[in-house]
Amino acid sequence: MAKGKRKNAFRKDVTPASANLQAADRGTAEFQRKHDLERVKTDQDCYAARVKDKRPIDKYHRLYCIDLERGIGEMYRRGINEEQFRAGDRFSCNYERTSHTLCKPLDNIRVQTSVNVAMYPMESIMNAIHQHTRVLKELGRGSQDILQEICCQEKTLMEYEARKGWRKGYGMIRLCEALEELAAVFQSLGRQRRDR
């Protein structure tokens, strides 16, 4: 028993070096104002600051990238791959441009290079609405539903699965299928535009 007491006596005063995030770990004051940071526990029982994901698809793509770096096989990776993420991001950005409020902070507005930025605001909104409805017309009903919930309204898959009554994990499978279908729609619309 004496050995156990001695061993614990040395440990009670020891704390991991990075348990408290130092100011240098969190970045500059400008960086902190611009980004929401969250404190996460790493594999080595330390803590690190990470930029909080703004949208659910950002989180799902980050999970895929983490599994890719760890060398996990394609079939066993969590999240969405690069092509699916780009399609979902394009769909989400186009939906943001359809908003009817013209007084938004400038740092939140994303501009696509394929759109004429010299367009008047109302023409730009009408163009975005037209593109959004064209894409939705080409998608299946199930894909429309999940993409509007996750990409446009930015709800999590857990909320969506609970609302649908699905088992845990099935929402990610359906989201990947819907994003694959969305990527194919964007490719076909691009081909139609080039053929004109």
Secondary structure, DSSP 4 states (H G I P E B T S, - for coil): -HHHHHHHHHHTT---TTSSPPTTTT--HHHHHHS-EEEEE-TTS-EEEEEPPSSHHHHHHHHHHHHHHTT--GGG--S--HHHHHHHHHHHHHHHHT---S---GGG----TTS-TTS-HHHHHHHHHHHHHHHHHHS-HHHHHHHIIIIIS---HHHHHHHHTPPTTHHHHHHHHHHHHHHHHHHHHHHHHHH-
